[in-house]
Amino acid sequence: MIPGKIPATIITGFLGAGKTTLIRHMLENANGRRIALIINEFGDVGVDGEVLKGCGDALCKEEDVIELANGCICCTVADDFVPTMKKLMDRTTPIDHIVIETSGLALPQPLIRAFNWPEISARVTVDGVVTVVDAKALAEGRYADDEATIQAMRQADPKLEHENPIEELFEDQLNCADMVILNKTDLLDDEETLDVTADIEGQIRKGTRILLSEHGKLDIKALLGLGSAAEGDIGNRQSHHEMEGEEQHDHDDFISFTVALPDVKDRGALQKRITEVIADSTILRLKGFANVVGSSSRLLIQAVGPRMNSYFDRPWKSGENRATRLVVIGVKGMDQQAITAALQG
């Protein structure tokens, strides 16, 4: 575990593999840990507030479950995941652990890379990546219990930016894993269990652990506290396409810088300049505060991708420096000088 950072566990696996059951068991046995959930699964077995009903722990709060239903999480990192993580980090009630359930459609590598964004990397680390596998389906020559439903989900997601075959998604989930859970082993005989285990052993990275599970019942001590810091090990967790030599990005590709501006006399003009600047595809996020002449409150500015919003979030405090400062986060090589000049007008 990295001191001072909130640990996050990423749970991957196809729809029906048993991710929901595993998380429910985790909550029921949290042993005092305050666990926040980010859920990106689709379908009628997705986790929602109902998962907390049987928790039996006063620390389980409904506000600790956040559902991201705006498409596959790896395709909406900037729009959904990063702002959600920031909200969790900024909460007044401290979080002990974050658990992220990805959709079976999601590529795990882009999500792990998101933990290297400047605003996340200083406060959160990937404790471990856990891949849940339907052992019964695998023994029968399938990757999931209902592959047709998974395909239908892919077609129904308008924001899905990748069309990887299911076997490539499965490969990516295994390549990223620190732990593989072979679930539903109660449905297999001993010989089938040995065969499936041997099959998985031949596909995972050295050091990845395999655990057998029935109904997702595993000791929480085995799931949390892996301390893998996966965001710093992404080079050893390559996707199928990366291993074929296609272009990839890592945390060194992202940089940030601050732009100081004079007091704002015309809020509309500032917003127009920002909107024009963030049209640059090398800019991933822009955020900051502005001092608007004639207003006693500070103006909060947030921009993700091409979208921007601003509002007065609170009055300036007595003695507080009423400055206008914007932080720009983007791809390495972006023209900082030109961006700064455009924001300054």
Buried (B, 14 or more C-beta within 10 A) or exposed (E): EEEEBBBBBBBBBBBBBBBBBBBBBBBBBBEEBBBBBBBBBBBEEBBBEEBBEEBEBEBBBEEBBBBBEBBBBBBBBBBBBBBBBBEBBEEEEEBBBBBBBBBBBBBBBBBBBBBBBEBBBEBBBBBBBBBBBBBBBBBEEBBBBBBEBBEEBBEEBEEBEBEBEBEBBBBBBBBBBBBBBBBBBEBBEEEBBEBBBEBBEEEBBEEBBBBBBBBBEBEBEBBBEBBBBBBBBBEEBBBBBBEEEEEBBEBEEBBBEEBEBEEBEEBEEBBEBBEEBBEBEEBBBBBBBBBBEEBEEBBBBBBBBEEBEBEBEEEBEEEEEBBBBBBBBBBEEBEBEEBBEBBEE
